[in-house]
């Protein structure tokens, strides 16, 4: 287990998860740099954060430090990361963060569990689809509408490794004022990227340059949610 310190946040990451680019990012402080910048710029007292795809917990810890752990819900699908994630939260004063195990799915998904591919590089784990192998496991299926209705977040941070399009094409509740997401364009052509942004535009979201860089996109609500 390797240890890193980013702006006073101490993260422990299993050694088998580390690649040279990740090590460089963790050692230089550039790990999750764009998402961190967006949260520092926009997070306000009174916000509630829902993080989808928490990984090692860095952004959930950062959010908890700014608005209190009781106002953060952290969702992670990989069973291999849960113990590490919980320990990172607890050791950084974020014990009150509500940690949920499961993969977020669209409302039309019918099952109670979903097949999930666990990658040694934890940030690359994703829904398995039809893939098979020893690294494919069943995890709880968490419908996004249920999470949004229960948590009532004002800010949603989403890194779900290629499931963004299906989750974006939905009605978003009025409570969500800010969406920070990584869009993984290697998995989407321009037509699907357009469909994603068109759906979010219909829900009243627009591009926010402060916190957007590369594939990390920040969108703010500028219109009331559709009736």
Secondary structure, 3 states (H helix, E strand, C coil): CEEEEECCEEEEECHHHCCHHHHHHHHHCCCCHHHHHHHHHHCCCCCCEEEECCCCCHHHHHHHHHHCHHHEEEEECCCCCHHHHHHHHHHCCCCCCEEEECEEECCCCCCCEEEEECCCCHHHCEECCCCCCCCEEEEEEEEHHHHHHHHCCCEEEECCCCCHHHHHCCCCCCCCCEEEEECCHHHCCHHHHHHHHHHHHHCCEEECCCCCECCEEEEEECCCCCC
